[in-house]
Amino acid sequence: MPKKLRGKPDEIRSWLEGDVSYEVQSRAKPPKHYLSDGEKAGSDQASKSSTSRGYVIATDTGFAPHVHQGLISLATCAPQVRSSTKPGDWVFAVGNRHYPTRRELVYAFRTEYVTKMDDYYSDPRFHARKPLSENSNRAGDNIYAPRSAVEEISIVDGSELPDGSGATAGTRYERGEIDEELCYTHQGGDYFQLHSGYHDLSNYSTDVEKQGNREKVLISSEFYYFGENPVTVPQEIADLVIPGSGDHNGRNSGRTERDSEKVAPFVKWLRSNHRVGIQGHPKHSDSDFDLEDTTGPGC
């Protein structure tokens, strides 16, 4: 039986409205147990305009994607997926060669909101997703602050930055402070990285630069996160969308993009067999992960 939810979908979506850049215009109805009183279950098909973007995930730490307070977000890693995804599109990841099969689904979500990285950091609605000591959310993915928000910026040698920063002695960096926390970046970087985050300076290129000027963060309340309990996608469906299955060669590049005709069977299988929310802890996490706190669309 699904767990009792602490918030209604309409409340979540209302909470997210405002300065968020995009809102999904054509959204398939959520599963029945996810609806508030009076709502009716709708189509279990993907919208006509939706596509899927699947990729192979190497490590699942609870950081990318990040589930917190009833929302899933993808703010780092997978730059090509983030930069090309639109509201209504499905995003999912399957395990790498260390998983039992190539069809092990780690997570999936239907993108409801897309926002820019600088807005993600500055928007108070996403403050709890920062890995600050006050938030007790070590795996928080809101780690990139825009340069305009950083104070006391100075140029330092890599040897002056703390262990775990990814800095190299003899190389110049910029150091600053925001939210009373240390942050730093490469010289001239558009974003400063919180020291308390899971990523270090070696991840900057993948997280930010590879998106060009399209630094997107994807957010959704309709997500299926399996973590350490991945589910095996049926072969006939995997052949349509999974990297390395069927007649496409996506495994080599680690990702696939499929149109709505191929997405619909995957969405129908997912919604028919699995409930929205958390189904397990992150496979590679070394931090606490509160299943009760992160299951379902509650704030």
C-alpha positions, -999 to 999 in steps of 0.1 A, spaced: 0 0 0 13 35 -8 22 56 22 0 85 32 12 117 15 18 149 35 10 174 6 -13 176 -24 0 178 -59 -17 211 -65 0 226 -35 34 215 -47 29 229 -81 15 262 -67 46 264 -44 68 260 -74 51 286 -96 65 321 -98 100 328 -111 107 293 -123 116 295 -159 93 269 -174 62 250 -164 50 219 -181 20 227 -204 9 192 -213 12 170 -182 -1 134 -181 -23 128 -150 -5 111 -121 -13 77 -107 -46 74 -88 -30 73 -53 -12 105 -61 -44 125 -67 -62 148 -43 -98 142 -35 -121 150 -65 -94 145 -91 -97 117 -117 -69 95 -129 -60 104 -165 -40 89 -193 -12 66 -186 5 76 -219 32 101 -224 21 134 -240 23 137 -277 52 161 -275 72 143 -248 105 125 -254 127 104 -232 163 109 -223 180 79 -208 216 75 -197 238 51 -178 245 62 -142 279 52 -127 273 61 -91 241 66 -72 249 87 -40 216 106 -36 232 137 -51 224 134 -88 195 130 -89 186 144 -55 153 136 -37 143 159 -9 109 171 5 89 153 -21 108 166 -52 134 151 -74 160 174 -90 188 168 -115 212 198 -111 246 183 -118 261 156 -140 244 145 -173 250 178 -190 236 168 -224 205 154 -208 199 185 -187 205 210 -215 182 194 -240 153 183 -217 120 203 -218 90 202 -195 70 171 -202 100 150 -212 109 118 -193 144 114 -178 157 81 -165 189 62 -157 199 26 -158 228 10 -140 263 4 -155 281 -29 -160 283 -34 -122 245 -40 -121 230 -74 -128 217 -65 -163 218 -35 -187 181 -30 -180 182 -21 -142 162 11 -138 176 33 -110 152 62 -113 128 79 -137 108 112 -136 86 133 -158 101 168 -160 76 193 -146 99 224 -142 131 236 -157 150 265 -142 184 281 -146 212 272 -123 216 308 -109 179 310 -102 180 276 -85 205 289 -60 190 323 -54 153 311 -51 145 307 -14 121 278 -22 152 257 -30 173 268 0 167 235 18 184 217 -12 218 233 -3 243 212 17 245 238 44 249 228 81 216 244 90 198 221 65 212 188 75 211 178 39 246 167 30 237 153 -4 220 185 -14 226 194 -51 221 232 -49 259 238 -47 266 264 -75 262 301 -65 263 328 -92 293 351 -90 270 381 -84 259 366 -51 294 358 -37 311 381 -12 348 388 -4 362 373 -36 400 369 -36 425 351 -58 444 323 -41 468 295 -48 454 260 -49 474 252 -18 453 277 2 421 259 -5 411 230 18 415 193 12 386 180 -8 383 211 -29 399 194 -59 424 224 -62 459 219 -75 489 236 -58 505 262 -81 472 269 -99 453 301 -92 416 300 -81 391 324 -67 377 321 -32 347 337 -16 319 334 9 282 330 6 256 320 31 284 321 56 300 292 38 333 289 19 330 287 -18 355 288 -47 359 285 -84 384 285 -113 396 320 -123 368 337 -141 342 310 -134 306 321 -137 296 300 -106 312 294 -72 310 260 -57 301 254 -20 328 235 -2 302 215 17 289 199 -15 295 164 -29 313 177 -60 347 194 -62 364 216 -87 371 187 -110 334 184 -116 329 220 -127 333 214 -164 307 186 -165 283 203 -142 284 238 -158 307 244 -188 295 215 -210 260 231 -210 273 263 -226 249 290 -216 221 265 -210 228 256 -174 194 239 -166 181 222 -134 153 197 -139 126 193 -111 96 170 -107 72 157 -82 63 127 -103 93 105 -98 101 68 -93 134 64 -74 145 28 -69 181 34 -58 196 2 -43 165 -17 -54 165 -12 -91 138 -28 -112 144 -47 -144 128 -31 -174 111 -58 -196 132 -66 -227 106 -55 -252 103 -21 -236 141 -18 -230 146 -23 -267 127 9 -273 144 32 -249 173 18 -229 209 27 -240 225 -3 -257 192 -22 -262 174 -28 -295 184 -12 -328 202 18 -314 237 23 -303 232 45 -273 253 25 -248 285 37 -263 277 73 -257 259 65 -224 225 80 -234 196 78 -257 168 102 -269 136 86 -280 103 101 -294 68 98 -278 60 67 -298 88 48 -281 83 65 -247 46 55 -243 51 18 -235 78 26 -210 56 52 -192 26 28 -192 47 0 -177 62 23 -151 30 38 -139 11 6 -140 36 -14 -119 52 11 -95 42 39 -72 54 74 -72 82 82 -47 112 65 -30 116 28 -33 150 24 -17 182 41 -4 209 53 -28 231 24 -37 264 42 -31 255 67 -3 275 70 29 251 94 45 217 90 62 187 91 39 152 95 55 128 74 34 98 88 53 108 124 47 114 120 10 85 98 -1 57 114 -20 48 150 -29 51 166 5 70 197 16 
